Amino acid sequence: MNKHLLRYLLAASLLAGASGAAWAIKANPKPVTVRQPDGTTLVIRVHGDENFHYITTADGFLIQRDKDGFFKYVQTDAAKGTRRITARRATNANVRPADESQFVSTLRPIGTKDAQWLRSLTTRRSPLTVKQILPPSVTNRQVDAVTGQAKESQYLVVLVKYSDGEFNFTADDFDRWLNEHNYSVSGGTGSVKDYYRDNSMGQFVPNFTVLGPYTLDHERTYYAADYGGTGNDVNPQAAVVEAVQKAKADHPEINFAQFDNDGDGYMDNINVVIGGYSQASSGDDKDMWPHSYRLITDDGDLSVKVDGITVNNYSVSAELVGATGTEMDGIGTFVHEFGHILGLKDMYDTDDYDGGIGINPGAYSLYASGSYNNNSRTPAGLMAFERLQMGWMKKSDFKQLDKAEDVTLDNVATNTAAYVDAQPGLSEADGFEWYVFENRQKTGWDAYIPYHGLLIYHYDYTKDMVTKYWSVNGPNNNARHRCMYIVPADGIDDDNTRKGDTYPGTTGTTEFTDYQNWLGDKLRTPITNIREEGGLVSFQVNGGSGELSSIKTIPVDYADITDTSFKVKAKVGHLAQDVAEMGFVWSDMTEEPTLADADDMSHKVVVPTADNIETTISGLYDAGLFYVRAYMKMADGTTVLGASIPVRTEHKVLQAPVQLMFDELDDDGSLSRWRVVDQNNDNNTWVY
């Protein structure tokens, strides 16, 4: 990496370490079933993070636990800025009695704007600063002098339970979870060590020593209950201090100085796993919210001295997932919090009030909701800019797009990406503003991202933005100036439509031409003819090195889909030579149907040559997922393929219900449509 750029990135990370707010994880975006004190169940959604969070019913109505532990509806008044818990217990929408449904109709679901003023009602702790900051990205550069390979960096993990709690798994279970190569329990993709080894391209290999579980001195509420009106946990640092002390007392033979990998006198991080659930999943304000923070703050110095080093930085996560049962959590939360200690920042809005709520990159990012992919067992891989910030990608690994050429990008997992410099006049000291282009494929750690193809995002790491936002772990806190946001192919920047973000993707979008920097200057570097084939993404910059033929598959209109057919259209983009044949190829067995596999997995339909073509593909089955794309056979024998578009056929229409008379009589006077099932001959048991 350019030494000046690396120095700038490290300095920015050091500045970020002075942030007062704890680094936390976004709430689990999936609904969770909780049990009320009377034994009934309720499906809830948890929103926010450790610094600010709230709970709604599955259909979006604000709820809150009362003193007896029941979830009840909350009435809000945005004009007055008030919220009040009601006497009405919440139930699921499908079982609400009429009077409750009537009551709920007087409320309104909580939306984005409501979340903003809810945040304004939350009491905040005073800002905190640290007395010592561990430089991130330094502890991961240990190299074996003989082999040239990265040395394993040593980290401590301590398992604990509350005095009134339980710990369900063993240290051996967590040792596998943390260290085992290709760890696959419950459908996992690998261990924590696997994740960082893979995403650093072998440049950082953490190894975890697991101790415990130990019993903390106090009950759960002593450490994890929400603090006043802040939403923060009341005493999490006490749990960390006790964890260190109990682990050392139990293992005096282990030299904790080995966990200071860079020799600066500080343990690089202590990772505490607490028995039970996390508030991010359970919504229980007596559970601890996973977070990363420090023991040395302006509130006081709680740091622990052991074996000649100081314990300061820590992360906390939970043993179990959800709110009921005993399912071991996936690695996603631990990977997320551990990365914070290394210097990585949250991509979701961590304050929810500065300039509105900034939309985040969702399941594409470990630091949005990607930590929860596959129930946290396959967290999303690191994005190219994060690899750059950590020093695991060099600037030379990014291809600058500034001249006419044809470009092919391999999977970002191979440390390959490209960028357009949005402010080429900036000096290294002033930072940089880029549009980043990376190829995301649904394989490995990205197996559960929303879709595959070219992901384009706007990345502002200029000096002013680093000071205002990156340094306080809030690059997307200002909705009017997000420092890292996806430019979606479908034009819809929303967490519910992330499948439409990639190019060509589900929309078949093959161009990215109209974009500008934050100063308003248009960037005259058009990206055209975007294609994806065999896991590779290709495109032309500034027209490319020469003319290429192209054809665009047009997304299928919902009105053109039935349970057995769909109509598909395509448009010729450019012809560099004559066309010998054109048509469509489709399949229900592969996402990328081609002419080569038309006999085995795909089907071909030839149509007359024209600038605009269409056909109806029929004889399909209902509720099936099919992939279709246009093709052209050129005069020189080559084949040009359009983007592959997913289409799902409709469900078969069910027979309409028929109204029958309850007391209809047959000719003999007996009740029609009824039969007697009379085991005791009392003539009273009937079935309709």
PLY file of the C-alpha trace (Angstrom):
ply
format ascii 1.0
element vertex 688
property float x
property float y
property float z
element edge 687
property int vertex1
property int vertex2
end_header
0.00 0.00 0.00
1.08 3.60 -0.59
2.81 4.53 2.71
1.14 7.94 2.88
-2.29 6.38 2.36
-1.65 3.73 5.01
-0.47 6.40 7.45
-3.64 8.42 6.77
-5.90 5.39 7.28
-4.16 4.45 10.53
-4.31 8.01 11.81
-8.02 8.13 11.05
-8.52 4.84 12.87
-6.62 6.17 15.87
-8.85 9.22 15.90
-11.87 6.93 15.71
-10.65 5.17 18.83
-11.32 8.32 20.82
-15.05 8.07 20.23
-17.12 8.03 23.40
-19.95 5.72 22.38
-19.57 1.99 22.69
-19.29 0.17 19.40
-22.29 -2.11 19.18
-24.12 -4.33 16.73
-27.34 -3.57 14.91
-30.40 -5.41 16.19
-31.23 -8.74 14.59
-33.48 -7.79 11.63
-35.48 -11.01 11.85
-38.62 -11.33 14.00
-38.22 -13.30 17.21
-40.78 -15.18 19.30
-40.82 -14.31 23.01
-42.85 -15.78 25.86
-45.04 -13.56 28.02
-45.30 -14.20 31.80
-48.68 -15.93 31.32
-47.17 -18.43 28.88
-48.53 -16.91 25.68
-46.10 -16.10 22.86
-45.61 -12.89 20.93
-43.62 -12.21 17.76
-41.58 -9.02 18.10
-38.99 -7.05 16.16
-36.02 -5.35 17.82
-34.75 -2.12 16.22
-31.62 0.00 16.72
-28.39 -0.82 18.52
-26.89 -0.73 22.02
-26.97 3.08 22.15
-30.64 3.38 21.12
-33.23 0.67 20.57
-36.95 0.03 20.68
-39.32 -2.90 20.12
-42.39 -3.31 17.93
-44.91 -6.01 17.19
-44.35 -7.89 13.93
-46.71 -5.41 12.22
-44.82 -2.39 13.50
-46.63 -1.08 16.60
-44.44 0.24 19.42
-44.48 -1.93 22.55
-42.71 -1.95 25.90
-42.47 -4.32 28.86
-44.33 -3.27 31.99
-43.09 -3.91 35.53
-44.61 -7.41 35.44
-42.80 -8.33 32.23
-45.75 -8.11 29.81
-45.34 -6.35 26.47
-47.94 -3.58 26.17
-48.75 -1.09 23.44
-47.22 2.37 23.65
-49.11 5.50 22.60
-46.96 8.18 21.01
-47.52 11.84 20.27
-44.89 13.24 17.93
-46.28 16.77 18.19
-45.90 16.78 21.97
-42.84 14.54 21.91
-44.32 12.07 24.39
-44.73 8.32 24.70
-46.93 6.46 27.22
-47.24 2.77 27.94
-50.89 1.68 27.91
-52.70 -0.98 29.93
-53.34 -3.06 26.81
-51.26 -6.21 26.42
-49.91 -6.85 22.93
-50.86 -9.95 20.96
-50.05 -11.17 17.46
-52.16 -9.67 14.68
-53.67 -13.01 13.68
-55.18 -13.65 17.13
-56.21 -10.16 18.22
-59.79 -9.97 19.45
-62.07 -7.35 17.92
-61.72 -4.87 20.78
-57.92 -5.04 20.64
-57.95 -4.60 16.86
-60.13 -1.55 17.36
-57.66 -0.18 19.91
-54.68 -0.84 17.64
-56.45 1.05 14.84
-56.04 4.21 16.96
-52.25 3.74 16.91
-49.91 3.92 13.98
-46.93 1.76 13.06
-43.54 3.24 13.89
-41.70 4.58 10.84
-38.34 6.17 10.17
-39.38 9.67 11.25
-40.90 8.31 14.44
-37.60 6.62 15.28
-35.87 10.00 15.01
-37.96 11.68 17.68
-38.00 8.53 19.81
-34.23 8.85 19.83
-34.57 12.46 20.95
-36.47 11.28 24.05
-33.65 8.96 25.06
-31.38 10.15 27.85
-27.72 10.01 26.88
-24.66 9.55 28.96
-22.07 12.28 28.88
-19.39 11.94 26.19
-16.47 9.72 27.09
-12.88 9.81 25.97
-10.11 7.29 26.42
-6.71 7.78 27.98
-5.07 5.15 25.80
-5.88 4.06 22.29
-4.66 0.79 20.84
-3.65 1.35 17.20
-5.80 -0.98 15.09
-4.23 -2.75 12.12
-0.90 -3.05 13.97
-1.55 -6.26 15.89
-2.31 -8.10 12.67
1.10 -7.72 11.03
3.09 -10.44 12.80
5.09 -12.36 10.17
7.20 -15.48 10.64
10.78 -14.58 9.68
11.45 -18.05 8.24
8.25 -18.91 6.37
7.12 -15.38 5.55
3.61 -16.42 6.58
1.47 -14.52 9.07
1.98 -15.61 12.66
-1.06 -16.43 14.69
-2.04 -13.51 16.91
-3.16 -14.60 20.38
-6.45 -13.51 21.95
-8.27 -14.38 25.17
-11.93 -15.45 25.33
-13.60 -15.91 28.72
-16.98 -17.60 29.16
-19.11 -16.40 32.09
-22.63 -16.73 33.46
-24.62 -14.54 35.82
-25.08 -15.77 39.39
-28.74 -16.40 38.55
-28.05 -17.67 35.03
-26.79 -20.71 33.15
-24.13 -21.54 30.59
-25.24 -24.33 28.27
-22.12 -25.09 26.23
-18.53 -26.00 27.11
-15.17 -24.36 26.53
-14.46 -27.11 23.97
-17.63 -26.14 22.05
-16.45 -22.54 21.86
-12.88 -23.53 21.04
-14.22 -25.25 17.92
-16.52 -22.27 17.17
-13.55 -19.92 17.37
-10.62 -21.94 15.99
-11.69 -25.06 14.08
-10.89 -25.06 10.36
-14.05 -25.34 8.24
-16.28 -25.34 11.33
-19.71 -26.37 10.01
-21.97 -27.03 13.01
-25.60 -26.06 12.25
-24.71 -25.14 8.67
-21.86 -22.77 9.47
-19.32 -21.69 6.84
-16.32 -21.68 9.18
-14.92 -20.50 12.48
-13.98 -17.00 13.59
-10.36 -17.81 12.72
-11.45 -18.98 9.25
-13.34 -15.71 8.69
-10.38 -13.46 9.40
-7.86 -15.70 7.67
-10.00 -15.72 4.53
-10.91 -12.03 4.51
-7.34 -10.90 5.15
-5.99 -13.25 2.47
-3.95 -14.99 5.15
-2.39 -11.76 6.47
-4.14 -11.96 9.84
-4.75 -15.26 11.66
-6.18 -14.91 15.18
-5.98 -17.80 17.63
-8.24 -17.86 20.67
-7.56 -19.30 24.12
-10.92 -20.17 25.71
-11.30 -20.21 29.51
-14.34 -20.82 31.69
-17.23 -20.78 32.08
-17.10 -18.90 35.39
-19.91 -17.61 37.58
-20.08 -13.84 38.04
-20.60 -12.42 41.53
-24.00 -10.86 40.86
-27.29 -11.49 39.14
-28.10 -10.54 35.55
-29.71 -7.16 36.29
-26.60 -5.95 38.14
-24.64 -5.97 34.86
-27.14 -5.93 32.00
-30.27 -3.99 32.98
-30.77 -0.85 30.90
-29.26 2.25 32.52
-31.98 4.78 33.40
-33.45 6.11 30.19
-30.33 5.61 28.10
-30.88 2.11 26.76
-27.24 1.36 27.63
-26.40 -1.58 29.89
-25.84 -0.46 33.47
-22.60 -2.21 34.41
-21.06 -4.32 31.62
-17.48 -3.37 32.49
-17.81 -5.00 35.90
-18.54 -8.31 34.17
-15.39 -7.89 32.07
-13.20 -7.13 35.09
-14.55 -10.15 36.96
-14.04 -12.35 33.90
-10.35 -11.44 33.72
-9.79 -11.89 37.43
-11.56 -15.26 37.61
-9.78 -16.58 34.52
-6.36 -15.62 35.88
-7.11 -17.06 39.33
-8.17 -20.33 37.72
-5.15 -20.48 35.39
-2.11 -18.91 37.10
0.09 -21.01 34.79
-1.06 -19.09 31.68
0.97 -15.97 30.97
-1.57 -13.36 29.89
1.25 -11.24 28.43
1.01 -13.44 25.32
-2.24 -11.63 24.49
-0.28 -8.39 24.00
0.76 -9.17 20.43
2.46 -5.86 19.65
4.25 -5.43 22.99
2.73 -2.05 23.85
1.81 -3.09 27.38
-1.91 -3.56 26.72
-3.89 -6.74 26.10
-5.08 -6.33 22.54
-8.61 -7.32 23.47
-10.50 -9.46 25.93
-13.56 -11.16 24.51
-16.29 -12.11 26.99
-19.13 -14.48 26.07
-22.03 -14.31 28.54
-24.43 -17.22 29.07
-27.94 -16.74 27.76
-29.33 -14.37 25.13
-28.42 -10.94 23.83
-30.82 -8.02 23.93
-30.16 -7.49 20.21
-32.12 -10.70 19.55
-34.34 -11.19 22.60
-35.54 -7.62 23.12
-35.25 -8.23 26.86
-33.95 -5.10 28.59
-32.36 -7.31 31.25
-30.11 -9.01 28.67
-26.80 -7.41 27.67
-26.45 -5.86 24.23
-23.34 -7.10 22.36
-20.80 -4.30 22.15
-17.13 -3.34 22.18
-15.69 -0.70 24.49
-12.93 0.08 27.01
-12.31 -0.04 30.73
-10.48 3.31 30.74
-12.90 6.22 30.27
-13.56 9.68 31.72
-15.94 7.97 34.14
-12.96 6.26 35.68
-10.18 3.74 35.21
-11.49 0.19 35.64
-8.58 -1.42 33.83
-6.99 -4.57 35.20
-3.25 -5.22 35.57
-2.24 -8.82 35.00
1.13 -10.39 34.14
2.61 -6.97 33.49
0.02 -5.80 30.95
-3.14 -3.67 31.19
-6.56 -4.95 30.13
-8.53 -2.12 28.53
-10.27 -2.95 25.23
-13.02 -5.54 25.41
-15.95 -7.01 23.50
-19.05 -8.77 24.83
-21.34 -11.21 23.03
-23.95 -13.80 24.02
-23.92 -17.59 24.11
-27.38 -18.23 22.63
-29.45 -16.97 19.70
-33.06 -15.78 19.84
-35.16 -15.45 22.98
-36.09 -19.06 23.74
-34.38 -22.44 23.49
-30.70 -23.35 23.76
-29.34 -22.85 20.25
-25.71 -21.69 20.21
-25.32 -18.34 18.48
-23.54 -18.13 15.15
-20.16 -16.41 14.81
-21.55 -13.24 13.20
-21.87 -11.11 16.33
-18.45 -12.12 17.65
-16.83 -11.46 14.25
-18.53 -8.04 14.13
-17.45 -6.96 17.63
-13.94 -8.36 17.23
-13.54 -6.36 14.01
-14.45 -3.18 15.88
-11.44 -3.71 18.12
-9.30 -4.05 15.00
-10.62 -0.69 13.77
-13.64 -1.43 11.56
-16.66 0.91 11.70
-20.42 0.44 11.71
-22.13 1.09 8.38
-25.59 1.63 9.85
-26.72 4.94 11.36
-25.48 4.82 14.96
-27.20 8.00 16.17
-30.49 8.05 14.21
-30.94 11.81 14.49
-28.25 13.75 12.56
-29.88 14.72 9.29
-32.39 11.88 9.51
-31.72 8.16 9.55
-29.06 7.11 7.05
-29.89 4.01 5.02
-27.26 1.29 5.39
-25.89 -1.35 2.97
-27.88 -4.12 4.62
-26.87 -7.76 4.24
-23.93 -6.92 1.94
-22.00 -5.56 4.93
-20.77 -7.21 8.12
-21.26 -3.79 9.71
-24.93 -3.40 8.77
-27.14 -6.50 8.91
-24.71 -8.86 7.15
-23.51 -10.21 10.49
-26.87 -12.01 10.71
-26.67 -13.78 7.33
-27.59 -17.48 7.61
-28.59 -16.96 11.24
-25.14 -15.44 11.92
-23.39 -18.61 10.70
-22.17 -17.07 7.44
-21.47 -13.36 8.07
-20.92 -11.32 4.91
-17.34 -10.98 3.72
-15.51 -7.69 4.20
-16.00 -5.09 1.50
-13.04 -3.83 -0.51
-12.79 -0.50 1.32
-12.70 -2.31 4.69
-9.86 -4.53 3.47
-8.08 -1.35 2.39
-8.59 0.30 5.78
-7.15 -2.76 7.52
-4.15 -2.88 5.21
-5.23 -6.27 3.84
-5.69 -4.74 0.40
-3.22 -2.28 -1.06
-4.17 0.67 -3.19
-2.42 -1.13 -6.03
-4.99 -3.95 -5.66
-7.62 -1.44 -6.79
-7.71 -0.76 -10.51
-8.22 2.94 -11.21
-10.78 3.54 -13.94
-9.63 6.63 -15.79
-9.12 5.64 -19.43
-10.89 3.80 -22.22
-10.51 0.07 -21.62
-12.29 -3.22 -21.08
-12.17 -4.40 -17.45
-12.83 -7.79 -15.89
-13.16 -8.13 -12.11
-12.75 -11.34 -10.16
-14.58 -11.94 -6.89
-13.70 -9.33 -4.23
-12.77 -12.31 -2.03
-9.59 -12.50 -4.14
-8.69 -8.92 -3.11
-9.68 -7.42 -6.45
-11.68 -4.23 -6.98
-11.72 -1.01 -9.00
-12.47 2.65 -8.37
-13.17 6.00 -9.98
-11.44 8.85 -8.17
-14.23 11.36 -7.56
-11.84 14.11 -6.40
-8.52 13.46 -8.15
-7.12 16.81 -7.03
-7.02 15.89 -3.33
-3.69 15.35 -1.62
-3.09 12.23 0.47
-3.41 14.35 3.62
-6.90 15.46 2.54
-8.13 11.90 2.11
-10.09 10.69 -0.90
-13.54 10.22 -2.40
-14.10 7.17 -4.58
-16.74 5.22 -6.38
-15.78 1.61 -5.68
-16.62 -1.30 -7.97
-16.47 -4.82 -6.54
-17.66 -8.21 -7.75
-19.79 -9.95 -5.14
-20.62 -13.64 -5.66
-22.90 -15.85 -3.55
-20.08 -18.16 -2.53
-18.01 -18.64 0.62
-18.70 -15.94 3.20
-20.95 -14.17 0.70
-23.19 -17.21 0.12
-26.12 -15.46 1.81
-25.84 -11.90 0.48
-28.98 -10.69 -1.34
-27.68 -11.12 -4.92
-24.56 -11.45 -7.04
-22.90 -9.20 -9.61
-21.20 -5.80 -9.67
-21.75 -3.78 -6.49
-21.07 -0.05 -6.80
-20.78 2.23 -3.79
-19.81 5.83 -3.07
-17.03 6.05 -0.48
-16.15 9.40 1.11
-13.01 9.25 3.25
-12.07 12.91 2.94
-10.46 14.61 5.93
-13.56 16.53 6.98
-15.79 13.43 6.85
-13.25 11.41 8.82
-13.29 14.04 11.56
-17.07 14.43 11.65
-18.26 10.88 11.11
-15.70 8.11 10.67
-13.94 9.15 13.88
-17.12 8.68 15.93
-18.05 5.33 14.37
-20.80 7.00 12.34
-19.91 7.19 8.62
-23.61 6.96 7.73
-25.02 9.01 10.60
-25.93 11.96 8.37
-28.68 10.88 5.97
-27.88 13.91 3.78
-24.21 12.96 3.46
-23.60 9.26 3.91
-19.94 8.38 3.67
-20.50 4.85 2.33
-23.63 4.00 0.42
-24.56 1.58 -2.34
-25.67 3.00 -5.69
-28.41 0.45 -6.50
-28.95 -0.83 -10.03
-32.73 -0.71 -9.56
-32.60 2.88 -8.29
-34.24 1.93 -4.98
-32.01 2.52 -1.97
-33.89 0.51 0.61
-33.03 -2.41 2.87
-36.08 -4.33 1.60
-34.93 -4.25 -2.04
-31.25 -5.17 -1.73
-31.64 -7.95 -4.33
-31.91 -5.19 -6.92
-28.63 -3.48 -5.99
-26.13 -5.36 -8.18
-25.41 -4.92 -11.89
-26.65 -6.42 -14.21
-28.48 -8.25 -11.43
-32.21 -8.81 -11.29
-32.92 -5.67 -13.34
-30.49 -6.37 -16.18
-28.95 -2.90 -15.75
-25.81 -2.69 -17.89
-24.79 0.97 -17.54
-23.61 3.33 -14.82
-23.09 6.72 -16.42
-24.76 9.58 -14.55
-22.95 10.17 -11.26
-21.13 12.97 -9.47
-18.99 13.75 -6.43
-20.14 15.44 -3.24
-19.08 18.82 -4.66
-21.61 18.38 -7.47
-19.03 17.79 -10.21
-20.12 15.25 -12.81
-17.69 12.38 -13.27
-17.28 11.80 -16.95
-16.22 8.17 -16.70
-19.14 6.17 -18.08
-19.28 2.47 -17.23
-21.15 0.53 -19.92
-21.78 -2.96 -21.22
-21.73 -4.47 -17.71
-21.81 -8.27 -17.89
-21.59 -11.19 -15.50
-20.58 -14.68 -16.57
-19.03 -17.60 -14.73
-18.51 -15.58 -11.55
-16.64 -12.79 -13.38
-17.91 -9.27 -13.99
-16.79 -7.29 -17.03
-17.55 -3.79 -18.30
-16.24 -1.04 -20.55
-14.82 2.25 -19.29
-15.16 5.36 -21.47
-16.36 3.25 -24.38
-13.78 0.54 -23.92
-11.00 -0.54 -26.24
-13.35 -1.20 -29.13
-16.93 -1.77 -30.14
-18.70 -4.75 -28.60
-22.09 -6.13 -29.51
-24.60 -6.12 -26.67
-28.18 -7.09 -25.94
-30.25 -6.21 -22.87
-32.70 -8.66 -21.30
-35.61 -6.62 -19.98
-37.05 -7.60 -16.57
-40.32 -9.47 -17.00
-43.45 -7.46 -16.19
-45.64 -9.01 -13.50
-48.64 -8.62 -15.80
-46.94 -10.96 -18.29
-46.56 -13.86 -15.83
-49.05 -16.71 -15.36
-48.81 -20.01 -13.53
-47.51 -21.76 -16.69
-45.86 -19.02 -18.79
-44.21 -15.62 -19.01
-43.48 -13.12 -21.77
-39.89 -11.93 -22.04
-38.44 -9.06 -24.07
-34.98 -7.84 -25.06
-33.41 -4.88 -26.80
-30.24 -4.78 -28.89
-27.79 -2.31 -27.41
-25.12 -2.26 -30.09
-24.08 -4.37 -33.06
-20.42 -4.53 -34.02
-21.16 -7.14 -36.72
-24.07 -8.99 -38.32
-26.30 -11.32 -36.32
-26.73 -14.91 -37.47
-29.35 -15.89 -34.86
-31.02 -14.44 -31.82
-33.48 -15.52 -29.18
-33.75 -16.51 -25.53
-32.32 -19.27 -23.39
-33.93 -20.25 -20.08
-33.56 -22.76 -17.28
-34.86 -23.83 -13.89
-31.58 -25.58 -13.03
-28.94 -22.85 -13.33
-28.85 -19.09 -12.74
-26.74 -18.58 -15.87
-28.32 -20.51 -18.75
-26.16 -20.67 -21.89
-26.40 -22.15 -25.36
-23.66 -24.61 -24.45
-25.84 -26.36 -21.87
-29.15 -25.94 -23.72
-29.59 -29.69 -24.07
-28.76 -30.58 -20.46
-29.96 -27.76 -18.23
-31.39 -25.03 -20.45
-33.90 -24.49 -23.23
-33.59 -22.29 -26.32
-36.19 -20.26 -28.21
-35.17 -18.71 -31.56
-36.96 -15.54 -32.72
-36.70 -13.40 -35.87
-33.79 -10.96 -35.87
-34.83 -7.44 -34.85
-33.75 -4.52 -32.67
-36.50 -5.40 -30.18
-37.49 -9.01 -29.64
-39.97 -10.87 -27.46
-41.46 -14.32 -26.98
-43.75 -16.18 -24.61
-42.20 -19.14 -22.85
-44.95 -21.59 -21.96
-45.46 -25.12 -20.68
-43.93 -24.26 -17.31
-45.00 -25.36 -13.84
-46.58 -23.11 -11.24
-44.62 -21.33 -8.48
-41.35 -22.19 -10.22
-38.17 -20.10 -10.27
-36.74 -19.71 -13.77
-33.82 -17.75 -15.23
-34.01 -16.30 -18.73
-31.64 -14.27 -20.89
-31.44 -13.03 -24.46
-28.66 -14.18 -26.77
-27.19 -13.35 -30.17
-25.06 -15.61 -32.36
-22.77 -13.33 -34.31
-21.50 -13.74 -37.86
-18.03 -14.69 -36.62
-19.43 -17.56 -34.54
-19.20 -15.86 -31.14
-22.16 -15.62 -28.78
-23.33 -12.51 -26.94
-25.51 -13.03 -23.86
-27.73 -10.57 -22.05
-28.15 -10.49 -18.30
-29.86 -13.48 -16.69
-33.17 -12.39 -15.15
-35.03 -14.38 -12.47
-38.75 -15.01 -13.02
-41.13 -16.82 -10.67
-44.37 -18.17 -12.14
-47.65 -17.61 -10.36
-49.21 -20.13 -8.00
-51.94 -22.19 -9.59
-55.36 -20.63 -9.09
-57.31 -22.52 -6.45
-60.99 -23.35 -6.86
-63.10 -20.49 -5.61
-64.99 -21.20 -2.37
-68.68 -22.06 -2.72
-71.35 -20.89 -0.28
-73.45 -23.80 1.00
-76.57 -23.66 3.15
-75.98 -24.81 6.72
-79.47 -26.36 7.10
-80.09 -27.60 3.54
-82.28 -30.78 3.49
-82.21 -33.80 1.23
-85.35 -35.23 -0.38
-85.82 -37.60 2.56
-85.82 -34.71 5.02
-82.36 -35.40 6.47
-79.75 -32.69 6.79
-77.76 -32.41 3.56
-73.94 -32.50 3.72
-74.00 -33.80 7.28
-73.25 -37.29 8.43
-73.64 -38.88 11.82
-70.53 -40.06 13.65
-72.30 -41.63 16.58
-70.22 -43.90 18.72
-72.59 -43.97 21.69
-75.93 -44.00 19.84
-77.11 -40.69 21.31
-77.69 -39.23 17.81
-75.85 -36.03 18.81
-72.45 -36.28 17.13
-72.45 -34.74 13.65
-69.81 -33.75 11.12
-70.43 -31.21 8.34
0 1
1 2
2 3
3 4
4 5
5 6
6 7
7 8
8 9
9 10
10 11
11 12
12 13
13 14
14 15
15 16
16 17
17 18
18 19
19 20
20 21
21 22
22 23
23 24
24 25
25 26
26 27
27 28
28 29
29 30
30 31
31 32
32 33
33 34
34 35
35 36
36 37
37 38
38 39
39 40
40 41
41 42
42 43
43 44
44 45
45 46
46 47
47 48
48 49
49 50
50 51
51 52
52 53
53 54
54 55
55 56
56 57
57 58
58 59
59 60
60 61
61 62
62 63
63 64
64 65
65 66
66 67
67 68
68 69
69 70
70 71
71 72
72 73
73 74
74 75
75 76
76 77
77 78
78 79
79 80
80 81
81 82
82 83
83 84
84 85
85 86
86 87
87 88
88 89
89 90
90 91
91 92
92 93
93 94
94 95
95 96
96 97
97 98
98 99
99 100
100 101
101 102
102 103
103 104
104 105
105 106
106 107
107 108
108 109
109 110
110 111
111 112
112 113
113 114
114 115
115 116
116 117
117 118
118 119
119 120
120 121
121 122
122 123
123 124
124 125
125 126
126 127
127 128
128 129
129 130
130 131
131 132
132 133
133 134
134 135
135 136
136 137
137 138
138 139
139 140
140 141
141 142
142 143
143 144
144 145
145 146
146 147
147 148
148 149
149 150
150 151
151 152
152 153
153 154
154 155
155 156
156 157
157 158
158 159
159 160
160 161
161 162
162 163
163 164
164 165
165 166
166 167
167 168
168 169
169 170
170 171
171 172
172 173
173 174
174 175
175 176
176 177
177 178
178 179
179 180
180 181
181 182
182 183
183 184
184 185
185 186
186 187
187 188
188 189
189 190
190 191
191 192
192 193
193 194
194 195
195 196
196 197
197 198
198 199
199 200
200 201
201 202
202 203
203 204
204 205
205 206
206 207
207 208
208 209
209 210
210 211
211 212
212 213
213 214
214 215
215 216
216 217
217 218
218 219
219 220
220 221
221 222
222 223
223 224
224 225
225 226
226 227
227 228
228 229
229 230
230 231
231 232
232 233
233 234
234 235
235 236
236 237
237 238
238 239
239 240
240 241
241 242
242 243
243 244
244 245
245 246
246 247
247 248
248 249
249 250
250 251
251 252
252 253
253 254
254 255
255 256
256 257
257 258
258 259
259 260
260 261
261 262
262 263
263 264
264 265
265 266
266 267
267 268
268 269
269 270
270 271
271 272
272 273
273 274
274 275
275 276
276 277
277 278
278 279
279 280
280 281
281 282
282 283
283 284
284 285
285 286
286 287
287 288
288 289
289 290
290 291
291 292
292 293
293 294
294 295
295 296
296 297
297 298
298 299
299 300
300 301
301 302
302 303
303 304
304 305
305 306
306 307
307 308
308 309
309 310
310 311
311 312
312 313
313 314
314 315
315 316
316 317
317 318
318 319
319 320
320 321
321 322
322 323
323 324
324 325
325 326
326 327
327 328
328 329
329 330
330 331
331 332
332 333
333 334
334 335
335 336
336 337
337 338
338 339
339 340
340 341
341 342
342 343
343 344
344 345
345 346
346 347
347 348
348 349
349 350
350 351
351 352
352 353
353 354
354 355
355 356
356 357
357 358
358 359
359 360
360 361
361 362
362 363
363 364
364 365
365 366
366 367
367 368
368 369
369 370
370 371
371 372
372 373
373 374
374 375
375 376
376 377
377 378
378 379
379 380
380 381
381 382
382 383
383 384
384 385
385 386
386 387
387 388
388 389
389 390
390 391
391 392
392 393
393 394
394 395
395 396
396 397
397 398
398 399
399 400
400 401
401 402
402 403
403 404
404 405
405 406
406 407
407 408
408 409
409 410
410 411
411 412
412 413
413 414
414 415
415 416
416 417
417 418
418 419
419 420
420 421
421 422
422 423
423 424
424 425
425 426
426 427
427 428
428 429
429 430
430 431
431 432
432 433
433 434
434 435
435 436
436 437
437 438
438 439
439 440
440 441
441 442
442 443
443 444
444 445
445 446
446 447
447 448
448 449
449 450
450 451
451 452
452 453
453 454
454 455
455 456
456 457
457 458
458 459
459 460
460 461
461 462
462 463
463 464
464 465
465 466
466 467
467 468
468 469
469 470
470 471
471 472
472 473
473 474
474 475
475 476
476 477
477 478
478 479
479 480
480 481
481 482
482 483
483 484
484 485
485 486
486 487
487 488
488 489
489 490
490 491
491 492
492 493
493 494
494 495
495 496
496 497
497 498
498 499
499 500
500 501
501 502
502 503
503 504
504 505
505 506
506 507
507 508
508 509
509 510
510 511
511 512
512 513
513 514
514 515
515 516
516 517
517 518
518 519
519 520
520 521
521 522
522 523
523 524
524 525
525 526
526 527
527 528
528 529
529 530
530 531
531 532
532 533
533 534
534 535
535 536
536 537
537 538
538 539
539 540
540 541
541 542
542 543
543 544
544 545
545 546
546 547
547 548
548 549
549 550
550 551
551 552
552 553
553 554
554 555
555 556
556 557
557 558
558 559
559 560
560 561
561 562
562 563
563 564
564 565
565 566
566 567
567 568
568 569
569 570
570 571
571 572
572 573
573 574
574 575
575 576
576 577
577 578
578 579
579 580
580 581
581 582
582 583
583 584
584 585
585 586
586 587
587 588
588 589
589 590
590 591
591 592
592 593
593 594
594 595
595 596
596 597
597 598
598 599
599 600
600 601
601 602
602 603
603 604
604 605
605 606
606 607
607 608
608 609
609 610
610 611
611 612
612 613
613 614
614 615
615 616
616 617
617 618
618 619
619 620
620 621
621 622
622 623
623 624
624 625
625 626
626 627
627 628
628 629
629 630
630 631
631 632
632 633
633 634
634 635
635 636
636 637
637 638
638 639
639 640
640 641
641 642
642 643
643 644
644 645
645 646
646 647
647 648
648 649
649 650
650 651
651 652
652 653
653 654
654 655
655 656
656 657
657 658
658 659
659 660
660 661
661 662
662 663
663 664
664 665
665 666
666 667
667 668
668 669
669 670
670 671
671 672
672 673
673 674
674 675
675 676
676 677
677 678
678 679
679 680
680 681
681 682
682 683
683 684
684 685
685 686
686 687
